[in-house]
Amino acid sequence: MIAAIILTFAAALPAADLPVAPGTQPVNLGRIGAGEGPAWSPGGSLFFTGEGHIHRRTEDGKVQIFRAAPNGANGLLFDPQGRLIACESGNRRITRTEKDGTITVLADAFQGKPFNSPNDLTIDSKGRIYFSDPRYGKRDGMEILDAAGRAVEGVYRIDAPGKVTRVLTREIERPNGVLVSPNDEFLYVADNNNNNHGGARKLYRFRLLANGSVDPASRKLVFDWRTGRGPDGLKMDTEGRLFVAAGRNQPTQHETSGEFKGGVYILSPEGKQLQFIAIPVDEVTNCAFGGPDRKTLFITAGGTLWSIPVTTAGRAPAGP
């Protein structure tokens, strides 16, 4: 079944200004192991993660394994030099695949302790990488602790291989998707504590400082999914609008609300919902802009890949 787009709060915008043209529907590109991490490569292919592998889908629709398991990869992006950066959740590290195919470990520990399970990442105009380090599922083996002995699910910055700084510690319950805004002004963080009743299902915005640190006092709530499935991956178009994978079609023991269906929530930078792209497959995990003009939105959901044309180009992940 192809899902129709539900236009929410769209009446205030002229049709010409809508991120998705009225009547446009997402297309199911197949159950091809697209679990997470879509990223458009400079060479014109879509990379995504799933089934333990990193996959590559060419423009003609052919899918091949780019890096085979085990790596347990999740979030992906390409840096300004066209190298693939991966959050290897299973291996508890961030890696970079060089042009010759060799693997450089950018970070695998903080203060000598291995990460929980790096999830998603973003990059600023200076090439600094920010990534989230939550732990979903079993929580044994978490070694990064605070002074009180509590496990930390933080957000970190990589300035160079092995040079890692924690930028958020307790300001977020369980960080997931992260995104740096134009001119390195803000860091958006998806707080998705969906393993617990009453946990955060919120998207926050923090002010970034010139040295790459985050002002924790600047935290601003952008959107709240309340008791539904919270935000996962997110991207931004060149107009500054946020495209956030979130919601769920079938409730779980911890996500009981039917208010927020599974799909991509299109928000203004301040958090006003502009449109909603409904996807009928759980769970909708992430999205990425691609195509020659970056006017195709690719969406990963439950092993399936979807695409939909948009009216405004997506912002390049490493753009200023």
Backbone bond lengths (Angstrom), bond angles and torsions (degrees), N, CA, C in turn:
res aa  C-N    CA-C-N  psi(-1)  N-CA   C-N-CA  omega(-1)  CA-C   N-CA-C  phi
1 M - - - 1.459 - - 1.510 109.78 -
2 I 1.310 116.22 135.55 1.459 120.97 176.05 1.508 107.96 -95.68
3 A 1.331 115.81 127.53 1.462 119.97 -176.07 1.511 110.33 -81.60
4 A 1.307 115.19 142.80 1.457 120.29 174.33 1.505 109.24 -84.43
5 I 1.298 115.80 156.60 1.456 120.84 176.67 1.515 109.17 -83.03
6 I 1.302 116.33 131.58 1.451 121.86 172.92 1.518 107.22 -97.40
7 L 1.311 117.00 119.00 1.458 120.33 -179.06 1.518 108.25 -93.37
8 T 1.314 115.78 112.30 1.451 121.76 -177.76 1.516 109.96 -110.38
9 F 1.312 116.39 127.33 1.447 122.79 -178.56 1.536 111.75 60.69
10 A 1.321 116.97 20.53 1.456 119.69 -175.85 1.512 112.83 -83.80
11 A 1.351 116.97 -14.81 1.459 119.41 -174.39 1.511 112.67 -61.92
12 A 1.334 116.81 -26.34 1.464 119.83 -178.00 1.521 111.96 -74.54
13 L 1.336 117.53 -13.77 1.461 121.32 -178.67 1.512 110.20 -104.68
14 P 1.335 118.52 135.17 1.463 120.12 172.28 1.517 109.56 -60.35
15 A 1.331 116.48 148.30 1.465 120.27 -176.98 1.521 111.61 -54.84
16 A 1.336 116.97 -35.84 1.467 120.39 -177.89 1.520 112.25 -66.08
17 D 1.345 116.79 -20.36 1.464 120.85 -177.28 1.523 113.28 -98.84
18 L 1.325 117.71 -1.12 1.455 120.42 -178.73 1.525 110.54 -72.76
19 P 1.323 117.37 140.90 1.474 119.94 177.81 1.527 113.13 -61.33
20 V 1.349 116.38 -33.53 1.458 121.77 176.89 1.523 107.82 -122.65
21 A 1.315 116.97 127.57 1.464 120.61 -177.81 1.523 110.48 -62.67
22 P 1.339 117.95 140.19 1.466 120.89 179.51 1.531 111.71 -54.15
23 G 1.324 115.56 137.96 1.454 121.26 178.44 1.512 115.24 86.00
24 T 1.327 117.78 -9.05 1.461 120.79 179.55 1.521 109.91 -72.58
25 Q 1.320 116.23 138.42 1.460 120.66 -177.48 1.525 110.93 -122.09
26 P 1.328 117.71 144.71 1.472 120.18 175.68 1.521 110.93 -70.06
27 V 1.309 116.12 149.06 1.457 122.56 -179.10 1.528 108.97 -111.12
28 N 1.322 115.92 131.43 1.463 121.51 177.59 1.523 108.62 -80.85
29 L 1.332 117.22 115.23 1.463 122.29 -179.31 1.524 112.66 -90.53
30 G 1.326 116.31 2.97 1.450 119.25 173.14 1.513 115.09 115.74
31 R 1.324 114.47 160.56 1.474 121.35 175.61 1.520 107.07 -87.17
32 I 1.331 115.09 91.25 1.465 120.88 -171.25 1.530 111.87 -122.10
33 G 1.329 115.92 24.68 1.468 119.44 178.01 1.507 113.99 78.38
34 A 1.340 116.86 24.31 1.471 120.98 -178.59 1.522 109.34 -85.59
35 G 1.320 115.63 86.86 1.452 119.83 -176.85 1.511 114.18 -90.48
36 E 1.332 117.23 -33.22 1.479 120.47 -173.28 1.524 110.02 -164.47
37 G 1.345 113.22 -179.28 1.453 123.66 164.32 1.504 119.67 58.79
38 P 1.338 122.20 35.31 1.462 117.81 -179.07 1.524 111.42 -63.88
39 A 1.322 115.55 139.45 1.470 121.57 178.19 1.522 108.01 -150.34
40 W 1.335 116.65 131.61 1.458 121.85 -179.76 1.525 109.09 -89.50
41 S 1.328 115.73 128.28 1.458 120.00 -176.24 1.525 110.84 -88.56
42 P 1.339 117.17 154.72 1.467 120.48 175.17 1.524 112.47 -58.67
43 G 1.333 117.25 -24.03 1.455 120.91 -179.88 1.516 114.42 -82.51
44 G 1.337 116.89 -2.06 1.453 119.58 175.42 1.514 115.50 93.41
45 S 1.328 118.27 24.77 1.461 122.18 176.49 1.519 109.30 -120.44
46 L 1.323 114.93 157.32 1.458 120.59 174.75 1.520 108.50 -101.62
47 F 1.325 116.32 128.46 1.461 121.93 175.61 1.527 107.76 -106.47
48 F 1.326 116.37 143.25 1.461 120.84 175.82 1.520 108.92 -152.37
49 T 1.324 115.73 168.19 1.457 121.08 -177.40 1.516 110.18 -116.99
50 G 1.335 114.97 153.25 1.454 120.63 178.13 1.509 110.74 165.58
51 E 1.342 115.44 150.82 1.465 122.00 179.62 1.524 111.51 57.74
52 G 1.331 115.98 26.91 1.457 121.45 178.93 1.508 114.66 85.56
53 H 1.337 118.36 -8.22 1.459 122.50 -175.54 1.533 111.88 -106.47
54 I 1.326 114.69 165.80 1.465 121.61 163.38 1.524 106.13 -105.65
55 H 1.330 116.04 122.92 1.456 122.48 -176.25 1.532 110.65 -106.02
56 R 1.318 114.62 156.28 1.460 121.95 174.93 1.531 108.29 -127.04
57 R 1.327 115.70 126.93 1.462 121.59 176.64 1.523 108.45 -113.29
58 T 1.311 116.96 118.81 1.464 121.57 -178.90 1.522 110.16 -78.44
59 E 1.318 115.66 168.78 1.462 120.12 -176.53 1.526 112.46 -63.37
60 D 1.322 117.62 -23.66 1.466 119.99 177.71 1.524 112.63 -87.83
61 G 1.356 117.00 7.60 1.455 121.26 173.79 1.509 116.13 90.62
62 K 1.328 118.61 2.31 1.452 120.82 179.37 1.527 109.74 -79.69
63 V 1.338 116.13 137.22 1.463 121.99 -177.09 1.519 109.02 -115.62
64 Q 1.328 115.95 133.69 1.452 121.40 177.38 1.529 109.11 -140.17
65 I 1.313 116.49 158.06 1.461 120.69 176.67 1.521 108.87 -80.58
66 F 1.322 115.81 123.23 1.463 121.54 178.71 1.520 110.26 -86.97
67 R 1.330 116.94 -47.02 1.463 122.51 172.83 1.508 108.32 -135.07
68 A 1.315 116.14 123.78 1.457 120.88 -175.27 1.527 111.39 -82.75
69 A 1.319 115.14 160.40 1.461 121.47 174.60 1.541 108.19 -61.68
70 P 1.344 117.69 157.93 1.460 125.02 3.50 1.529 112.82 -90.71
71 N 1.306 116.08 129.23 1.466 121.04 167.48 1.525 110.82 -148.58
72 G 1.346 116.34 -21.67 1.455 119.56 176.35 1.507 112.83 56.05
73 A 1.330 116.93 37.49 1.463 120.31 -173.85 1.525 112.06 -69.16
74 N 1.328 114.98 152.44 1.461 122.37 178.06 1.530 107.93 -126.26
75 G 1.340 117.92 -100.08 1.450 120.75 -177.93 1.521 113.17 -68.27
76 L 1.342 115.40 144.41 1.460 122.84 178.18 1.516 110.02 -133.26
77 L 1.331 116.78 152.87 1.458 121.77 165.79 1.523 108.85 -160.32
78 F 1.330 114.96 161.72 1.458 120.67 175.96 1.517 108.84 -105.08
79 D 1.341 116.15 135.06 1.463 120.22 179.60 1.534 109.50 -82.03
80 P 1.337 117.96 175.93 1.467 119.71 -177.63 1.521 114.42 -59.77
81 Q 1.327 117.26 -21.25 1.465 121.38 178.53 1.535 112.01 -89.48
82 G 1.347 116.79 3.39 1.454 120.29 178.56 1.506 114.73 79.87
83 R 1.331 118.06 18.34 1.463 122.13 178.46 1.526 109.32 -94.61
84 L 1.327 116.15 142.87 1.454 120.97 -177.25 1.527 110.63 -83.89
85 I 1.334 115.52 123.54 1.462 122.64 175.44 1.520 107.42 -103.51
86 A 1.323 117.80 133.28 1.455 121.21 -175.99 1.518 111.65 -131.90
87 C 1.337 114.63 137.15 1.463 120.93 166.75 1.524 107.01 -85.39
88 E 1.309 117.41 106.35 1.460 121.60 178.76 1.528 107.89 -92.32
89 S 1.320 114.75 86.35 1.465 119.44 -175.68 1.522 111.73 -58.68
90 G 1.335 116.58 -43.56 1.460 119.87 -178.66 1.505 113.24 -64.32
91 N 1.330 116.26 -36.37 1.467 120.56 179.21 1.523 113.02 -90.90
92 R 1.338 116.53 -2.75 1.468 123.33 175.12 1.533 111.44 60.03
93 R 1.339 115.08 46.65 1.461 118.70 -177.44 1.525 111.13 -155.30
94 I 1.339 114.95 166.68 1.461 123.12 172.49 1.523 107.17 -111.46
95 T 1.336 116.47 130.35 1.456 119.14 -178.82 1.529 110.90 -127.37
96 R 1.316 114.02 162.13 1.466 121.53 174.95 1.530 108.13 -126.80
97 T 1.311 116.10 126.59 1.463 120.10 175.60 1.520 108.20 -90.42
98 E 1.326 115.89 115.39 1.457 120.80 -177.28 1.531 110.48 -74.23
99 K 1.324 115.92 167.78 1.461 120.73 -178.34 1.527 112.10 -60.07
100 D 1.341 116.94 -28.91 1.468 119.79 179.94 1.526 112.69 -88.70
101 G 1.342 116.39 4.79 1.454 120.71 177.40 1.512 115.43 92.38
102 T 1.318 118.12 -8.58 1.464 119.66 177.76 1.520 110.33 -72.80
103 I 1.324 115.28 157.47 1.461 121.56 -176.43 1.525 109.81 -109.01
104 T 1.326 115.87 125.93 1.460 122.21 173.87 1.523 108.89 -106.31
105 V 1.324 117.15 125.31 1.459 121.01 175.95 1.524 107.92 -82.33
106 L 1.318 116.33 116.16 1.464 120.71 179.79 1.526 112.14 -84.89
107 A 1.321 116.60 -34.19 1.469 120.68 179.25 1.514 108.94 -163.09
108 D 1.319 116.90 134.97 1.460 120.61 175.03 1.524 112.62 -138.80
109 A 1.328 117.17 5.33 1.461 119.90 -179.43 1.523 109.38 -163.34
110 F 1.328 114.81 157.59 1.463 121.40 173.36 1.518 107.54 -127.06
111 Q 1.321 115.60 120.63 1.463 122.16 -177.38 1.531 110.62 52.68
112 G 1.316 114.72 40.98 1.455 120.88 175.53 1.515 115.82 83.57
113 K 1.324 118.16 -1.84 1.454 121.64 -178.70 1.526 110.05 -109.33
114 P 1.339 118.46 134.90 1.458 120.23 -179.34 1.524 111.83 -66.43
115 F 1.333 115.08 150.20 1.455 120.22 179.17 1.527 110.67 -67.63
116 N 1.346 115.00 166.16 1.468 120.76 178.47 1.527 110.73 -70.88
117 S 1.312 116.22 -65.18 1.474 123.41 178.16 1.526 107.08 -173.52
118 P 1.326 117.86 84.46 1.471 120.66 -178.35 1.522 111.73 -48.29
119 N 1.339 115.03 133.72 1.467 120.19 -167.59 1.523 113.89 -113.01
120 D 1.332 117.32 -55.27 1.456 120.59 -174.98 1.515 108.79 -142.79
121 L 1.341 115.82 162.29 1.459 119.28 -174.75 1.510 111.31 -149.69
122 T 1.329 114.28 161.44 1.461 123.02 178.87 1.521 107.07 -149.56
123 I 1.322 116.37 167.29 1.460 119.74 -174.78 1.519 109.02 -138.35
124 D 1.335 117.13 143.38 1.462 119.57 179.49 1.526 110.48 -98.97
125 S 1.330 116.56 -178.88 1.462 121.13 -173.70 1.524 112.71 -69.43
126 K 1.339 116.86 -14.97 1.464 120.84 178.33 1.532 111.57 -95.46
127 G 1.323 116.71 3.63 1.459 120.64 179.75 1.509 114.52 84.81
128 R 1.330 118.12 7.58 1.458 121.00 177.56 1.528 109.61 -77.94
129 I 1.307 116.35 136.40 1.457 122.30 -176.32 1.525 109.45 -102.59
130 Y 1.332 116.41 132.23 1.458 122.95 175.13 1.524 107.45 -113.40
131 F 1.338 117.52 136.34 1.462 118.96 179.49 1.519 110.72 -143.41
132 S 1.328 114.12 153.39 1.467 121.25 178.25 1.527 109.51 -96.26
133 D 1.332 115.68 151.31 1.469 121.04 -176.83 1.528 110.60 -136.80
134 P 1.332 117.44 68.61 1.466 119.94 177.75 1.521 111.06 -84.12
135 R 1.298 115.72 -175.18 1.457 121.36 168.80 1.534 107.14 -142.12
136 Y 1.318 116.11 112.90 1.448 122.62 174.02 1.529 108.21 -101.76
137 G 1.325 116.36 153.49 1.455 119.54 -179.22 1.519 111.36 76.89
138 K 1.327 116.66 -142.57 1.461 120.96 -176.86 1.526 110.62 -61.79
139 R 1.322 115.85 135.45 1.457 120.91 -173.33 1.533 112.56 -109.10
140 D 1.313 116.35 10.22 1.460 117.62 175.11 1.530 108.92 -76.12
141 G 1.298 116.48 154.32 1.458 120.66 179.84 1.507 115.25 84.38
142 M 1.332 117.99 6.31 1.463 120.86 176.17 1.529 108.27 -79.58
143 E 1.314 117.90 118.06 1.463 121.11 -171.04 1.524 114.25 -109.08
144 I 1.332 118.45 -12.76 1.460 120.31 178.64 1.526 107.74 -86.14
145 L 1.322 116.22 111.10 1.459 123.02 -174.14 1.518 110.66 -121.45
146 D 1.344 115.96 155.75 1.453 119.55 173.97 1.526 109.43 -90.08
147 A 1.323 115.94 -174.83 1.466 120.23 -176.00 1.519 112.77 -63.40
148 A 1.345 115.93 -23.98 1.465 120.08 179.74 1.521 112.05 -91.12
149 G 1.317 117.34 4.53 1.453 121.03 178.94 1.517 114.59 83.63
150 R 1.330 117.67 10.83 1.460 121.26 179.65 1.525 110.16 -88.92
151 A 1.325 116.23 142.29 1.461 120.56 178.77 1.524 110.40 -64.80
152 V 1.324 115.56 141.58 1.472 121.85 -179.33 1.520 108.86 -108.10
153 E 1.326 115.92 130.17 1.463 122.42 171.68 1.529 106.10 -114.56
154 G 1.309 116.10 93.51 1.455 120.97 -168.40 1.507 114.30 -108.36
155 V 1.336 113.32 -178.68 1.461 122.99 171.40 1.528 106.71 -119.79
156 Y 1.322 116.45 135.49 1.458 121.84 -171.71 1.533 110.96 -126.36
157 R 1.327 114.40 160.72 1.472 121.57 176.16 1.526 108.80 -124.06
158 I 1.331 116.16 135.00 1.465 121.84 175.58 1.522 107.84 -108.46
159 D 1.329 116.62 118.88 1.461 121.21 178.16 1.521 112.05 -92.53
160 A 1.313 116.35 -26.75 1.465 123.90 179.62 1.521 106.27 -166.04
161 P 1.335 119.00 163.28 1.467 119.00 179.08 1.529 112.12 -51.40
162 G 1.329 115.13 122.69 1.454 121.20 178.89 1.521 115.50 83.51
163 K 1.326 117.73 -6.87 1.469 120.95 -179.63 1.526 108.37 -103.64
164 V 1.333 115.79 99.85 1.460 122.29 -170.81 1.522 110.51 -123.51
165 T 1.329 116.36 136.19 1.465 123.14 177.35 1.523 108.70 -127.25
166 R 1.324 117.12 136.62 1.464 119.68 174.40 1.522 108.46 -85.67
167 V 1.344 116.68 128.63 1.466 120.80 -176.85 1.526 112.50 -107.41
168 L 1.346 118.38 -21.45 1.457 122.34 175.38 1.522 108.40 -138.81
169 T 1.336 115.97 137.15 1.459 120.03 -177.46 1.518 111.22 -121.71
170 R 1.329 118.27 -67.45 1.460 122.49 -177.14 1.519 113.04 -109.62
171 E 1.323 117.70 3.45 1.464 120.63 -178.33 1.525 111.77 -75.14
172 I 1.331 116.29 -15.35 1.458 123.35 -179.56 1.527 108.06 -129.97
173 E 1.345 117.53 138.28 1.468 119.76 178.94 1.532 111.21 -72.52
174 R 1.337 116.11 -52.85 1.465 119.77 -177.08 1.534 108.41 -147.99
175 P 1.326 117.28 91.25 1.465 120.36 -174.27 1.519 112.05 -69.29
176 N 1.329 114.25 142.19 1.458 120.45 178.38 1.532 108.21 -127.82
177 G 1.327 118.88 -104.83 1.455 120.74 -179.64 1.521 112.62 -65.07
178 V 1.329 116.09 144.54 1.468 122.10 177.33 1.528 108.64 -135.13
179 L 1.338 115.66 150.99 1.458 120.34 -177.76 1.521 110.12 -156.79
180 V 1.340 116.69 128.20 1.462 121.69 173.51 1.520 108.16 -90.60
181 S 1.330 116.76 134.25 1.463 121.85 -178.91 1.528 110.38 -85.06
182 P 1.344 117.72 169.22 1.472 120.67 178.51 1.520 112.36 -53.74
183 N 1.327 114.61 146.46 1.469 122.40 179.38 1.515 113.04 61.52
184 D 1.341 116.00 19.77 1.468 121.04 177.94 1.529 111.89 55.20
185 E 1.327 116.07 34.69 1.465 119.00 -176.18 1.516 112.58 -79.07
186 F 1.349 116.80 -42.65 1.457 120.80 -175.21 1.526 111.09 -132.09
187 L 1.327 114.63 156.32 1.454 122.42 168.01 1.524 107.05 -116.81
188 Y 1.329 116.41 117.06 1.458 121.27 174.49 1.530 108.37 -90.02
189 V 1.342 115.60 136.89 1.470 120.51 -179.20 1.521 108.89 -133.51
190 A 1.325 116.22 125.00 1.461 122.04 173.98 1.527 108.49 -82.14
191 D 1.324 116.36 120.64 1.464 122.24 178.80 1.524 106.74 -103.37
192 N 1.321 116.51 102.53 1.463 121.02 -170.82 1.517 110.47 -126.44
193 N 1.315 115.50 82.73 1.463 121.95 178.66 1.523 108.55 -92.60
194 N 1.339 116.31 66.64 1.457 119.96 -172.18 1.528 113.76 -87.47
195 N 1.320 117.43 8.93 1.462 120.59 175.29 1.527 112.29 -89.17
196 N 1.327 116.88 -4.00 1.462 120.26 -172.99 1.517 111.73 -135.89
197 H 1.344 115.83 142.29 1.453 120.01 171.47 1.531 108.68 -63.92
198 G 1.317 116.29 134.03 1.450 120.36 177.87 1.509 114.43 80.19
199 G 1.329 117.81 1.52 1.460 120.35 178.48 1.521 111.75 -72.57
200 A 1.307 115.63 164.17 1.460 120.86 -178.07 1.521 111.01 -66.12
201 R 1.323 115.49 138.45 1.464 124.48 171.22 1.521 107.10 -134.67
202 K 1.325 115.96 60.62 1.461 120.61 -166.77 1.519 111.93 -130.77
203 L 1.320 115.11 153.83 1.461 121.82 171.64 1.517 107.33 -109.22
204 Y 1.343 115.54 125.27 1.457 122.09 -179.66 1.528 110.82 -115.19
205 R 1.324 114.05 160.41 1.460 121.39 175.02 1.524 108.48 -128.61
206 F 1.334 116.07 133.92 1.459 122.63 177.76 1.530 109.12 -122.16
207 R 1.305 116.18 150.28 1.460 119.77 176.17 1.533 109.13 -82.38
208 L 1.333 115.53 131.46 1.451 122.19 175.55 1.519 109.74 -91.25
209 L 1.309 116.91 139.46 1.457 121.96 177.17 1.521 109.59 -97.66
210 A 1.313 116.20 163.29 1.466 120.86 -174.23 1.522 112.70 -60.51
211 N 1.331 117.02 -29.91 1.467 119.82 -178.78 1.522 113.05 -84.28
212 G 1.342 117.29 5.42 1.454 121.08 178.45 1.511 115.04 90.65
213 S 1.320 117.73 -1.79 1.459 120.21 176.81 1.531 109.66 -84.34
214 V 1.324 115.58 168.92 1.454 122.67 -177.55 1.517 109.33 -115.16
215 D 1.327 116.27 137.77 1.460 120.43 175.36 1.527 107.87 -85.55
216 P 1.338 119.45 103.54 1.467 120.17 -175.68 1.523 113.17 -64.66
217 A 1.341 117.03 -27.84 1.462 120.41 -179.40 1.527 112.26 -72.69
218 S 1.330 117.02 -10.84 1.467 120.52 -177.34 1.524 112.41 -87.96
219 R 1.312 118.09 4.56 1.467 121.09 -175.12 1.517 111.73 -54.97
220 K 1.329 115.93 128.99 1.465 122.25 179.62 1.521 109.14 -131.11
221 L 1.322 116.76 129.30 1.455 121.24 176.63 1.523 109.35 -73.01
222 V 1.330 116.36 126.29 1.460 121.22 178.64 1.526 110.91 -97.20
223 F 1.347 116.93 -46.08 1.468 120.61 -178.94 1.522 108.60 -156.91
224 D 1.355 115.60 147.31 1.462 121.61 -177.25 1.530 109.21 -127.76
225 W 1.346 116.19 121.31 1.460 120.91 177.29 1.523 111.58 -90.21
226 R 1.306 117.89 7.79 1.450 126.11 174.76 1.533 112.69 50.67
227 T 1.339 119.51 -112.28 1.463 120.52 -177.36 1.528 112.50 -98.36
228 G 1.313 117.94 6.48 1.456 121.29 175.24 1.516 110.47 -84.80
229 R 1.347 116.41 -176.64 1.459 119.18 176.35 1.518 108.97 -72.16
230 G 1.307 115.94 128.91 1.453 121.10 -174.16 1.511 114.29 -78.81
231 P 1.327 116.44 -173.19 1.462 121.58 -175.00 1.519 112.10 -72.64
232 D 1.327 114.53 143.72 1.458 121.96 177.89 1.529 106.74 -114.97
233 G 1.315 118.59 -114.97 1.461 120.20 179.40 1.518 112.52 -79.21
234 L 1.333 116.18 155.54 1.461 120.65 179.76 1.515 110.68 -147.45
235 K 1.341 114.64 152.33 1.453 122.72 176.97 1.519 108.67 -138.12
236 M 1.348 116.84 174.66 1.464 121.46 -177.50 1.519 109.30 -136.84
237 D 1.333 116.78 142.54 1.458 119.29 174.77 1.526 109.99 -92.40
238 T 1.327 116.92 177.87 1.467 120.53 -175.39 1.522 112.81 -71.83
239 E 1.333 117.82 -7.61 1.460 121.89 173.59 1.519 111.84 -93.45
240 G 1.331 116.98 1.83 1.462 120.84 179.35 1.510 114.64 85.03
241 R 1.325 117.83 7.36 1.461 120.81 179.73 1.524 110.22 -81.43
242 L 1.326 115.21 142.56 1.459 122.01 -176.27 1.522 110.51 -96.23
243 F 1.325 116.08 136.33 1.461 122.79 175.90 1.528 106.29 -115.53
244 V 1.340 116.61 109.21 1.462 121.62 -169.48 1.525 110.50 -118.18
245 A 1.320 116.90 121.79 1.463 121.39 174.36 1.516 108.57 -77.74
246 A 1.333 116.82 125.60 1.469 120.38 -175.35 1.524 109.23 -166.32
247 G 1.329 114.67 179.59 1.455 121.34 176.15 1.518 112.76 78.15
248 R 1.318 113.95 175.38 1.465 120.30 -178.09 1.520 108.62 -156.96
249 N 1.337 116.17 144.13 1.463 120.39 -179.19 1.522 112.31 -87.94
250 Q 1.321 117.21 -34.91 1.465 121.77 178.41 1.527 109.18 -113.48
251 P 1.327 118.20 126.57 1.466 119.94 -177.79 1.519 112.17 -68.00
252 T 1.335 115.52 157.40 1.463 122.52 174.75 1.521 107.98 -122.12
253 Q 1.323 116.17 -177.84 1.466 118.77 -179.41 1.517 112.24 -65.63
254 H 1.328 117.47 -24.23 1.455 120.37 -178.70 1.525 113.08 -106.01
255 E 1.336 117.23 -14.51 1.466 121.47 -178.45 1.515 107.68 -122.95
256 T 1.323 114.54 94.33 1.458 120.29 -167.72 1.521 113.24 -100.56
257 S 1.313 117.87 -12.44 1.453 120.15 -174.17 1.520 111.43 -81.63
258 G 1.341 116.23 135.49 1.456 120.90 172.54 1.512 111.80 -96.56
259 E 1.316 116.15 7.69 1.466 120.86 -175.85 1.516 111.94 -69.74
260 F 1.326 116.76 -36.41 1.460 120.93 -175.16 1.524 109.72 -113.04
261 K 1.330 116.02 100.49 1.456 121.37 179.96 1.523 110.13 -74.42
262 G 1.350 115.18 164.55 1.450 120.22 -178.65 1.513 112.55 -74.28
263 G 1.319 116.02 133.01 1.455 120.35 179.11 1.507 111.43 166.66
264 V 1.315 115.86 -158.06 1.458 122.58 178.47 1.522 108.24 -112.64
265 Y 1.328 115.84 121.13 1.454 122.95 179.52 1.529 107.92 -93.89
266 I 1.322 116.62 121.68 1.459 121.09 -179.57 1.528 107.19 -99.15
267 L 1.332 115.19 117.97 1.458 121.77 -173.91 1.524 110.99 -120.64
268 S 1.317 115.88 150.96 1.461 119.71 168.08 1.521 108.27 -70.89
269 P 1.344 119.02 163.95 1.472 119.82 178.87 1.522 113.09 -56.73
270 E 1.337 116.43 -25.21 1.468 120.42 -179.42 1.520 112.41 -89.85
271 G 1.337 117.62 -8.39 1.454 119.44 175.12 1.512 116.07 107.35
272 K 1.318 119.64 9.91 1.465 121.18 175.42 1.521 108.84 -79.18
273 Q 1.337 116.37 129.50 1.458 119.28 179.11 1.516 109.40 -74.87
274 L 1.327 115.70 123.94 1.458 122.15 -177.69 1.524 111.60 -100.01
275 Q 1.318 117.21 -45.00 1.458 123.02 179.00 1.515 109.30 -152.02
276 F 1.328 114.58 170.12 1.462 121.21 178.29 1.520 108.42 -141.97
277 I 1.323 116.93 129.26 1.457 122.78 176.14 1.523 107.35 -103.10
278 A 1.329 116.97 109.28 1.460 121.13 -177.70 1.522 110.60 -80.24
279 I 1.323 115.57 132.00 1.463 122.24 175.06 1.529 106.66 -122.31
280 P 1.346 119.35 126.16 1.469 120.79 -172.38 1.517 115.19 -81.52
281 V 1.339 118.38 2.24 1.464 121.60 -176.96 1.530 109.71 -108.57
282 D 1.320 117.25 129.87 1.465 121.61 173.41 1.524 109.88 -91.96
283 E 1.337 120.27 145.26 1.446 124.99 -6.53 1.524 109.06 -100.85
284 V 1.335 116.16 143.04 1.458 120.67 175.23 1.528 107.09 -80.26
285 T 1.321 116.53 115.91 1.458 120.13 -166.69 1.527 115.49 -106.95
286 N 1.347 117.36 -34.74 1.462 117.74 -173.70 1.518 109.60 -166.28
287 C 1.332 115.52 174.16 1.452 121.12 179.35 1.523 108.95 -153.04
288 A 1.326 115.48 164.28 1.463 121.01 179.17 1.521 108.68 -158.14
289 F 1.327 115.93 144.70 1.455 121.29 175.03 1.522 109.24 -86.09
290 G 1.331 115.66 140.00 1.449 119.60 178.97 1.507 111.44 -153.40
291 G 1.320 114.65 -164.18 1.450 120.50 -174.21 1.524 110.33 86.31
292 P 1.332 117.47 165.73 1.472 120.81 -176.69 1.525 113.94 -56.72
293 D 1.351 116.43 -31.59 1.464 120.53 -178.45 1.526 112.56 -110.21
294 R 1.327 117.18 9.46 1.470 123.47 -177.08 1.527 112.00 56.26
295 K 1.328 116.96 32.98 1.458 121.07 179.01 1.528 111.59 -110.79
296 T 1.330 116.47 23.25 1.462 121.61 170.56 1.510 107.90 -119.48
297 L 1.324 116.13 126.98 1.464 120.57 175.99 1.526 108.38 -97.06
298 F 1.330 116.25 121.38 1.461 122.23 175.34 1.525 108.22 -99.26
299 I 1.334 116.12 139.30 1.456 121.83 -173.95 1.524 109.18 -131.25
300 T 1.333 117.18 129.50 1.456 121.88 175.70 1.521 109.85 -98.87
301 A 1.341 115.86 136.77 1.467 119.77 -177.66 1.514 109.82 -158.13
302 G 1.324 116.73 112.18 1.456 121.28 173.17 1.512 114.86 54.39
303 G 1.325 117.52 36.13 1.453 121.28 179.95 1.514 114.36 89.34
304 T 1.338 117.49 -8.55 1.456 121.15 177.74 1.527 110.13 -101.21
305 L 1.333 114.99 155.72 1.456 121.70 177.14 1.513 108.97 -117.06
306 W 1.334 116.40 135.54 1.456 122.52 -179.64 1.523 108.78 -125.05
307 S 1.326 116.03 158.01 1.462 120.36 174.21 1.518 109.75 -142.21
308 I 1.322 114.68 152.61 1.459 120.81 178.08 1.529 108.53 -154.08
309 P 1.326 118.48 136.34 1.462 119.53 177.45 1.524 110.94 -74.29
310 V 1.317 116.15 146.01 1.460 122.15 177.19 1.525 109.00 -123.53
311 T 1.319 116.32 161.57 1.460 120.23 -173.47 1.519 113.48 -86.09
312 T 1.325 116.30 -20.35 1.462 121.49 -178.50 1.512 109.12 -124.43
313 A 1.326 117.15 139.74 1.450 121.34 -177.87 1.524 111.14 -63.87
314 G 1.317 115.06 147.17 1.453 120.16 173.40 1.520 110.20 -74.98
315 R 1.313 114.47 149.72 1.454 119.81 177.88 1.519 109.54 -76.11
316 A 1.318 117.15 134.32 1.457 121.11 177.38 1.527 108.84 -63.09
317 P 1.331 118.51 134.09 1.471 120.92 -174.02 1.529 113.58 -55.45
318 A 1.316 118.09 -36.37 1.458 120.37 -176.05 1.516 112.28 -100.16
319 G 1.317 117.26 15.14 1.463 119.83 -177.46 1.504 112.46 -74.21
320 P 1.321 118.40 157.62 1.467 121.81 178.77 1.512 111.15 -73.76
